[in-house]
Amino acid sequence: MYFKSYATACAGAALGLAIASFGSGALAADMRVRAVEPPKPPPFFLVNENAITYSYAPTATDPFVGKTAKSIFTFSHFDVWAYGTNFFNVDLLKSDLRDPATPCGYTGFPATGCEGATEIYGFFRSTLGWKQLYGIQFGTFLTNISWKFGGDANTENNAAAPAKRDVVVGLQFDFAFPWGASADISGLYYNEKNHLGFITNPTSGVTHFQTWRIEAGFRTPLGPKGTPWSFSSIAGINGPKGTGAPLQPSTKTESFFTQKLALDVGQVVANKPGMVSIFGAYVYWQNKFGINHNIDPTGGSTESTWLFGATAAF
């Protein structure tokens, strides 16, 4: 916030000379004090970032399908405003023919002549910080506690035909470390409504689940300040969700982990950090969607894959 102030000062002799030379109108203009400009309001978004990402997972899986390579197109948005943060992510995942779209006229395997399934998955999280809402001062290690809420939604045109809708609410704890790293961990209540071809409700076809959920993230530069290398890790764990419907097998604890190494290409090539990056990651997902991997003969309820891609931010 900047202010400009102006003042004029005139000695008696100079004042008389001004009157004689330029007249009273010039004197009035010379004596006028310019108004102080009002302060500009702060921007609504303190941070506003968008990105488009393409990634490829060569050994991704789907439950009761097995391995199916996936191309993933992602749009993500992150912002920081006066009272918290918002994060929104949409994935479009395209499977290969080992997970065919339905209906498919050819029933053999692999499903030659059919398209691979397409999934759209949306993920949204918001936080409202106690520091911002209530003026609570935290330390240098624990930097904030926030109310956290959000939801997920997906749809996929394969045989399982999922239609997931869930909401989460709970608390997030944010941490900072001396070497420029940061972390967060959240404890959440989780409530899900879904449709899955391999977990069915005989009366409505809809399943309902509720449980606890833990989300965590860690980010750090790899090297001194200004390094183009960074490492990040995210984790999500859902507790057992129950059966979802009568006479169905019980779900198991679901765990998801991603470890990601990224290089800021924009910084290296054009001295424009944060614009373009490339990355490699490893993904491990056990009991995918809560499906007990021990009852899935295809192995598709456990995912272990490398992930390679590039991100352009704007």
Stockholm file with secondary structure:
# STOCKHOLM 1.0

chainA/1-314         MYFKSYATACAGAALGLAIASFGSGALAADMRVRAVEPPKPPPFFLVNENAITYSYAPTATDPFVGKTAKSIFTFSHFDVWAYGTNFFNVDLLKSDLRDPATPCGYTGFPATGCEGATEIYGFFRSTLGWKQLYGIQFGTFLTNISWKFGGDANTENNAAAPAKRDVVVGLQFDFAFPWGASADISGLYYNEKNHLGFITNPTSGVTHFQTWRIEAGFRTPLGPKGTPWSFSSIAGINGPKGTGAPLQPSTKTESFFTQKLALDVGQVVANKPGMVSIFGAYVYWQNKFGINHNIDPTGGSTESTWLFGATAAF
#=GR chainA/1-314 SS CCCCCCCCCCCHHHHHHHHHHHHHHHHHHHHCCCCCCCCCCCCSEEEEEEEEEEEEETTCEETTTEECCEEEEEEEEEEEETTEEEEEEEEEEEECTTSBCSSCSCCSSSCTTSCBCEEEEEEEEEEEEHHHHHCCCCCSSEEEEEEEEEEEEEEECSTTCCCCEEEEEEEEEEEECTTSCEEEEEEEEEEEEECBTTBCCTTTSCEEEEEEEEEEEEEEESSSTTCSEEEEEEEEEECCCCCSSTTCCCCCCEEEEEEEEEEEHHHHHHSCTTSEEEEEEEEEEESGGGCCGGGCTTSTTEEEEEEEEEEEEC
#=GC SS_cons         CCCCCCCCCCCHHHHHHHHHHHHHHHHHHHHCCCCCCCCCCCCSEEEEEEEEEEEEETTCEETTTEECCEEEEEEEEEEEETTEEEEEEEEEEEECTTSBCSSCSCCSSSCTTSCBCEEEEEEEEEEEEHHHHHCCCCCSSEEEEEEEEEEEEEEECSTTCCCCEEEEEEEEEEEECTTSCEEEEEEEEEEEEECBTTBCCTTTSCEEEEEEEEEEEEEEESSSTTCSEEEEEEEEEECCCCCSSTTCCCCCCEEEEEEEEEEEHHHHHHSCTTSEEEEEEEEEEESGGGCCGGGCTTSTTEEEEEEEEEEEEC
//
